[in-house]
Amino acid sequence: MAEAKKKDRGLWFREMKSELKKVVWPNRQTVTKNTGTVLLCSLLIGACIWIFDFAAVSFVQIILSVFGA
């Protein structure tokens, strides 16, 4: 039973190695471009969340000051 698991594990690693040889890995320029795109999108979404949060807090403060709470 233990030997069968070892053989299965070895087969799995051999298959994984052969599949990784088929992968077309991106070059440095593509990785840099994609990283920049992800960072820019993250900053834009973060800014939108920050603006919405600021507006929501301001709105709640205005409502509380109007009703005297």
Backbone atoms as SQL, in Angstrom:
CREATE TABLE atoms (id INTEGER PRIMARY KEY, chain TEXT, resi INTEGER, resn TEXT, atom TEXT, x REAL, y REAL, z REAL);
INSERT INTO atoms VALUES
  (1, 'A', 1, 'MET', 'N', 0.822, -1.193, 0.000),
  (2, 'A', 1, 'MET', 'CA', 0.000, 0.000, 0.000),
  (3, 'A', 1, 'MET', 'C', 0.867, 1.259, 0.000),
  (4, 'A', 2, 'ALA', 'N', 1.911, 1.279, 0.841),
  (5, 'A', 2, 'ALA', 'CA', 2.776, 2.452, 0.931),
  (6, 'A', 2, 'ALA', 'C', 3.559, 2.649, -0.363),
  (7, 'A', 3, 'GLU', 'N', 3.968, 1.550, -0.996),
  (8, 'A', 3, 'GLU', 'CA', 4.710, 1.669, -2.243),
  (9, 'A', 3, 'GLU', 'C', 3.824, 2.201, -3.359),
  (10, 'A', 4, 'ALA', 'N', 2.565, 1.813, -3.336),
  (11, 'A', 4, 'ALA', 'CA', 1.643, 2.308, -4.355),
  (12, 'A', 4, 'ALA', 'C', 1.481, 3.825, -4.229),
  (13, 'A', 5, 'LYS', 'N', 1.430, 4.335, -2.996),
  (14, 'A', 5, 'LYS', 'CA', 1.314, 5.780, -2.800),
  (15, 'A', 5, 'LYS', 'C', 2.578, 6.491, -3.269),
  (16, 'A', 6, 'LYS', 'N', 3.745, 5.877, -3.007),
  (17, 'A', 6, 'LYS', 'CA', 4.990, 6.474, -3.459),
  (18, 'A', 6, 'LYS', 'C', 5.042, 6.519, -4.982),
  (19, 'A', 7, 'LYS', 'N', 4.582, 5.460, -5.643),
  (20, 'A', 7, 'LYS', 'CA', 4.562, 5.444, -7.098),
  (21, 'A', 7, 'LYS', 'C', 3.594, 6.488, -7.631),
  (22, 'A', 8, 'ASP', 'N', 2.435, 6.624, -6.977),
  (23, 'A', 8, 'ASP', 'CA', 1.466, 7.632, -7.401),
  (24, 'A', 8, 'ASP', 'C', 2.048, 9.031, -7.246),
  (25, 'A', 9, 'ARG', 'N', 2.756, 9.233, -6.152),
  (26, 'A', 9, 'ARG', 'CA', 3.369, 10.540, -5.914),
  (27, 'A', 9, 'ARG', 'C', 4.432, 10.824, -6.965),
  (28, 'A', 10, 'GLY', 'N', 5.235, 9.828, -7.277),
  (29, 'A', 10, 'GLY', 'CA', 6.267, 9.990, -8.304),
  (30, 'A', 10, 'GLY', 'C', 5.654, 10.264, -9.670),
  (31, 'A', 11, 'LEU', 'N', 4.584, 9.567, -9.995),
  (32, 'A', 11, 'LEU', 'CA', 3.888, 9.786, -11.255),
  (33, 'A', 11, 'LEU', 'C', 3.326, 11.201, -11.306),
  (34, 'A', 12, 'TRP', 'N', 2.772, 11.643, -10.197),
  (35, 'A', 12, 'TRP', 'CA', 2.195, 12.987, -10.145),
  (36, 'A', 12, 'TRP', 'C', 3.271, 14.040, -10.411),
  (37, 'A', 13, 'PHE', 'N', 4.455, 13.876, -9.795),
  (38, 'A', 13, 'PHE', 'CA', 5.537, 14.842, -10.005),
  (39, 'A', 13, 'PHE', 'C', 6.042, 14.802, -11.446),
  (40, 'A', 14, 'ARG', 'N', 6.143, 13.622, -12.029),
  (41, 'A', 14, 'ARG', 'CA', 6.585, 13.522, -13.428),
  (42, 'A', 14, 'ARG', 'C', 5.590, 14.201, -14.360),
  (43, 'A', 15, 'GLU', 'N', 4.295, 13.974, -14.116),
  (44, 'A', 15, 'GLU', 'CA', 3.273, 14.610, -14.943),
  (45, 'A', 15, 'GLU', 'C', 3.279, 16.124, -14.757),
  (46, 'A', 16, 'MET', 'N', 3.474, 16.578, -13.523),
  (47, 'A', 16, 'MET', 'CA', 3.523, 18.003, -13.255),
  (48, 'A', 16, 'MET', 'C', 4.705, 18.633, -13.990),
  (49, 'A', 17, 'LYS', 'N', 5.845, 17.977, -13.968),
  (50, 'A', 17, 'LYS', 'CA', 7.030, 18.490, -14.646),
  (51, 'A', 17, 'LYS', 'C', 6.790, 18.585, -16.154),
  (52, 'A', 18, 'SER', 'N', 6.164, 17.570, -16.718),
  (53, 'A', 18, 'SER', 'CA', 5.918, 17.601, -18.162),
  (54, 'A', 18, 'SER', 'C', 4.896, 18.680, -18.523),
  (55, 'A', 19, 'GLU', 'N', 3.913, 18.923, -17.659),
  (56, 'A', 19, 'GLU', 'CA', 2.937, 19.979, -17.925),
  (57, 'A', 19, 'GLU', 'C', 3.569, 21.364, -17.807),
  (58, 'A', 20, 'LEU', 'N', 4.473, 21.546, -16.843),
  (59, 'A', 20, 'LEU', 'CA', 5.123, 22.841, -16.679),
  (60, 'A', 20, 'LEU', 'C', 6.033, 23.175, -17.852),
  (61, 'A', 21, 'LYS', 'N', 6.525, 22.162, -18.550),
  (62, 'A', 21, 'LYS', 'CA', 7.335, 22.410, -19.742),
  (63, 'A', 21, 'LYS', 'C', 6.483, 22.977, -20.879),
  (64, 'A', 22, 'LYS', 'N', 5.190, 22.742, -20.850),
  (65, 'A', 22, 'LYS', 'CA', 4.293, 23.221, -21.901),
  (66, 'A', 22, 'LYS', 'C', 3.848, 24.672, -21.686),
  (67, 'A', 23, 'VAL', 'N', 4.069, 25.187, -20.492),
  (68, 'A', 23, 'VAL', 'CA', 3.616, 26.531, -20.170),
  (69, 'A', 23, 'VAL', 'C', 4.450, 27.559, -20.919),
  (70, 'A', 24, 'VAL', 'N', 3.775, 28.574, -21.469),
  (71, 'A', 24, 'VAL', 'CA', 4.469, 29.684, -22.109),
  (72, 'A', 24, 'VAL', 'C', 4.587, 30.782, -21.065),
  (73, 'A', 25, 'TRP', 'N', 5.794, 30.953, -20.523),
  (74, 'A', 25, 'TRP', 'CA', 6.008, 31.908, -19.453),
  (75, 'A', 25, 'TRP', 'C', 6.159, 33.305, -20.043),
  (76, 'A', 26, 'PRO', 'N', 5.592, 34.314, -19.380),
  (77, 'A', 26, 'PRO', 'CA', 5.705, 35.689, -19.911),
  (78, 'A', 26, 'PRO', 'C', 7.114, 36.245, -19.726),
  (79, 'A', 27, 'ASN', 'N', 7.459, 37.200, -20.589),
  (80, 'A', 27, 'ASN', 'CA', 8.771, 37.826, -20.458),
  (81, 'A', 27, 'ASN', 'C', 8.694, 38.963, -19.423),
  (82, 'A', 28, 'ARG', 'N', 9.833, 39.553, -19.134),
  (83, 'A', 28, 'ARG', 'CA', 9.924, 40.583, -18.090),
  (84, 'A', 28, 'ARG', 'C', 9.045, 41.794, -18.425),
  (85, 'A', 29, 'GLN', 'N', 9.002, 42.178, -19.693),
  (86, 'A', 29, 'GLN', 'CA', 8.222, 43.348, -20.101),
  (87, 'A', 29, 'GLN', 'C', 6.724, 43.120, -19.850),
  (88, 'A', 30, 'THR', 'N', 6.230, 41.946, -20.166),
  (89, 'A', 30, 'THR', 'CA', 4.821, 41.640, -19.949),
  (90, 'A', 30, 'THR', 'C', 4.486, 41.621, -18.466),
  (91, 'A', 31, 'VAL', 'N', 5.362, 41.035, -17.671),
  (92, 'A', 31, 'VAL', 'CA', 5.132, 40.979, -16.223),
  (93, 'A', 31, 'VAL', 'C', 5.116, 42.383, -15.638),
  (94, 'A', 32, 'THR', 'N', 6.051, 43.227, -16.067),
  (95, 'A', 32, 'THR', 'CA', 6.113, 44.604, -15.577),
  (96, 'A', 32, 'THR', 'C', 4.858, 45.370, -15.958),
  (97, 'A', 33, 'LYS', 'N', 4.416, 45.215, -17.185),
  (98, 'A', 33, 'LYS', 'CA', 3.205, 45.897, -17.660),
  (99, 'A', 33, 'LYS', 'C', 1.979, 45.434, -16.871),
  (100, 'A', 34, 'ASN', 'N', 1.837, 44.136, -16.675),
  (101, 'A', 34, 'ASN', 'CA', 0.688, 43.613, -15.927),
  (102, 'A', 34, 'ASN', 'C', 0.734, 44.037, -14.461),
  (103, 'A', 35, 'THR', 'N', 1.927, 44.082, -13.879),
  (104, 'A', 35, 'THR', 'CA', 2.061, 44.519, -12.490),
  (105, 'A', 35, 'THR', 'C', 1.645, 45.975, -12.352),
  (106, 'A', 36, 'GLY', 'N', 2.068, 46.809, -13.284),
  (107, 'A', 36, 'GLY', 'CA', 1.671, 48.219, -13.272),
  (108, 'A', 36, 'GLY', 'C', 0.170, 48.384, -13.401),
  (109, 'A', 37, 'THR', 'N', -0.444, 47.583, -14.264),
  (110, 'A', 37, 'THR', 'CA', -1.893, 47.650, -14.437),
  (111, 'A', 37, 'THR', 'C', -2.616, 47.271, -13.150),
  (112, 'A', 38, 'VAL', 'N', -2.152, 46.227, -12.491),
  (113, 'A', 38, 'VAL', 'CA', -2.774, 45.790, -11.233),
  (114, 'A', 38, 'VAL', 'C', -2.619, 46.863, -10.160),
  (115, 'A', 39, 'LEU', 'N', -1.427, 47.444, -10.051),
  (116, 'A', 39, 'LEU', 'CA', -1.209, 48.490, -9.048),
  (117, 'A', 39, 'LEU', 'C', -2.075, 49.718, -9.317),
  (118, 'A', 40, 'LEU', 'N', -2.175, 50.129, -10.578),
  (119, 'A', 40, 'LEU', 'CA', -3.002, 51.279, -10.931),
  (120, 'A', 40, 'LEU', 'C', -4.472, 51.028, -10.614),
  (121, 'A', 41, 'CYS', 'N', -4.977, 49.862, -10.987),
  (122, 'A', 41, 'CYS', 'CA', -6.373, 49.525, -10.695),
  (123, 'A', 41, 'CYS', 'C', -6.613, 49.465, -9.188),
  (124, 'A', 42, 'SER', 'N', -5.669, 48.924, -8.441),
  (125, 'A', 42, 'SER', 'CA', -5.811, 48.860, -6.985),
  (126, 'A', 42, 'SER', 'C', -5.875, 50.256, -6.382),
  (127, 'A', 43, 'LEU', 'N', -5.016, 51.151, -6.863),
  (128, 'A', 43, 'LEU', 'CA', -5.029, 52.528, -6.368),
  (129, 'A', 43, 'LEU', 'C', -6.337, 53.236, -6.707),
  (130, 'A', 44, 'LEU', 'N', -6.836, 53.029, -7.922),
  (131, 'A', 44, 'LEU', 'CA', -8.101, 53.665, -8.316),
  (132, 'A', 44, 'LEU', 'C', -9.267, 53.152, -7.484),
  (133, 'A', 45, 'ILE', 'N', -9.334, 51.869, -7.276),
  (134, 'A', 45, 'ILE', 'CA', -10.416, 51.298, -6.463),
  (135, 'A', 45, 'ILE', 'C', -10.288, 51.768, -5.021),
  (136, 'A', 46, 'GLY', 'N', -9.060, 51.806, -4.502),
  (137, 'A', 46, 'GLY', 'CA', -8.839, 52.308, -3.146),
  (138, 'A', 46, 'GLY', 'C', -9.269, 53.753, -3.009),
  (139, 'A', 47, 'ALA', 'N', -8.967, 54.580, -4.014),
  (140, 'A', 47, 'ALA', 'CA', -9.382, 55.985, -3.982),
  (141, 'A', 47, 'ALA', 'C', -10.903, 56.106, -4.010),
  (142, 'A', 48, 'CYS', 'N', -11.562, 55.279, -4.818),
  (143, 'A', 48, 'CYS', 'CA', -13.035, 55.310, -4.870),
  (144, 'A', 48, 'CYS', 'C', -13.630, 54.923, -3.518),
  (145, 'A', 49, 'ILE', 'N', -13.080, 53.920, -2.897),
  (146, 'A', 49, 'ILE', 'CA', -13.580, 53.501, -1.580),
  (147, 'A', 49, 'ILE', 'C', -13.343, 54.599, -0.557),
  (148, 'A', 50, 'TRP', 'N', -12.166, 55.246, -0.605),
  (149, 'A', 50, 'TRP', 'CA', -11.854, 56.315, 0.334),
  (150, 'A', 50, 'TRP', 'C', -12.815, 57.493, 0.154),
  (151, 'A', 51, 'ILE', 'N', -13.089, 57.870, -1.094),
  (152, 'A', 51, 'ILE', 'CA', -14.020, 58.972, -1.364),
  (153, 'A', 51, 'ILE', 'C', -15.415, 58.622, -0.877),
  (154, 'A', 52, 'PHE', 'N', -15.880, 57.415, -1.168),
  (155, 'A', 52, 'PHE', 'CA', -17.208, 57.010, -0.718),
  (156, 'A', 52, 'PHE', 'C', -17.284, 57.002, 0.807),
  (157, 'A', 53, 'ASP', 'N', -16.247, 56.516, 1.460),
  (158, 'A', 53, 'ASP', 'CA', -16.226, 56.484, 2.921),
  (159, 'A', 53, 'ASP', 'C', -16.264, 57.899, 3.487),
  (160, 'A', 54, 'PHE', 'N', -15.466, 58.793, 2.916),
  (161, 'A', 54, 'PHE', 'CA', -15.452, 60.182, 3.373),
  (162, 'A', 54, 'PHE', 'C', -16.829, 60.824, 3.199),
  (163, 'A', 55, 'ALA', 'N', -17.464, 60.597, 2.046),
  (164, 'A', 55, 'ALA', 'CA', -18.791, 61.168, 1.783),
  (165, 'A', 55, 'ALA', 'C', -19.829, 60.576, 2.744),
  (166, 'A', 56, 'ALA', 'N', -19.769, 59.295, 3.008),
  (167, 'A', 56, 'ALA', 'CA', -20.735, 58.654, 3.902),
  (168, 'A', 56, 'ALA', 'C', -20.579, 59.172, 5.326),
  (169, 'A', 57, 'VAL', 'N', -19.343, 59.296, 5.794),
  (170, 'A', 57, 'VAL', 'CA', -19.101, 59.809, 7.150),
  (171, 'A', 57, 'VAL', 'C', -19.579, 61.247, 7.252),
  (172, 'A', 58, 'SER', 'N', -19.293, 62.056, 6.247),
  (173, 'A', 58, 'SER', 'CA', -19.746, 63.454, 6.254),
  (174, 'A', 58, 'SER', 'C', -21.265, 63.533, 6.276),
  (175, 'A', 59, 'PHE', 'N', -21.918, 62.698, 5.481),
  (176, 'A', 59, 'PHE', 'CA', -23.378, 62.686, 5.424),
  (177, 'A', 59, 'PHE', 'C', -23.971, 62.304, 6.782),
  (178, 'A', 60, 'VAL', 'N', -23.412, 61.306, 7.410),
  (179, 'A', 60, 'VAL', 'CA', -23.914, 60.873, 8.722),
  (180, 'A', 60, 'VAL', 'C', -23.687, 61.978, 9.749),
  (181, 'A', 61, 'GLN', 'N', -22.556, 62.654, 9.714),
  (182, 'A', 61, 'GLN', 'CA', -22.278, 63.754, 10.656),
  (183, 'A', 61, 'GLN', 'C', -23.248, 64.900, 10.452),
  (184, 'A', 62, 'ILE', 'N', -23.569, 65.199, 9.194),
  (185, 'A', 62, 'ILE', 'CA', -24.538, 66.269, 8.913),
  (186, 'A', 62, 'ILE', 'C', -25.912, 65.893, 9.463),
  (187, 'A', 63, 'ILE', 'N', -26.334, 64.677, 9.219),
  (188, 'A', 63, 'ILE', 'CA', -27.642, 64.236, 9.725),
  (189, 'A', 63, 'ILE', 'C', -27.677, 64.284, 11.249),
  (190, 'A', 64, 'LEU', 'N', -26.610, 63.838, 11.887),
  (191, 'A', 64, 'LEU', 'CA', -26.574, 63.853, 13.353),
  (192, 'A', 64, 'LEU', 'C', -26.574, 65.279, 13.889),
  (193, 'A', 65, 'SER', 'N', -25.888, 66.192, 13.217),
  (194, 'A', 65, 'SER', 'CA', -25.880, 67.580, 13.697),
  (195, 'A', 65, 'SER', 'C', -27.235, 68.250, 13.478),
  (196, 'A', 66, 'VAL', 'N', -27.962, 67.879, 12.417),
  (197, 'A', 66, 'VAL', 'CA', -29.282, 68.460, 12.168),
  (198, 'A', 66, 'VAL', 'C', -30.282, 68.013, 13.231),
  (199, 'A', 67, 'PHE', 'N', -30.218, 66.750, 13.584),
  (200, 'A', 67, 'PHE', 'CA', -31.176, 66.212, 14.559),
  (201, 'A', 67, 'PHE', 'C', -30.678, 66.330, 16.004),
  (202, 'A', 68, 'GLY', 'N', -29.542, 66.945, 16.215),
  (203, 'A', 68, 'GLY', 'CA', -29.056, 67.235, 17.549),
  (204, 'A', 68, 'GLY', 'C', -28.614, 66.038, 18.356),
  (205, 'A', 69, 'ALA', 'N', -28.141, 65.039, 17.735),
  (206, 'A', 69, 'ALA', 'CA', -27.696, 63.851, 18.484),
  (207, 'A', 69, 'ALA', 'C', -26.254, 63.960, 18.843);
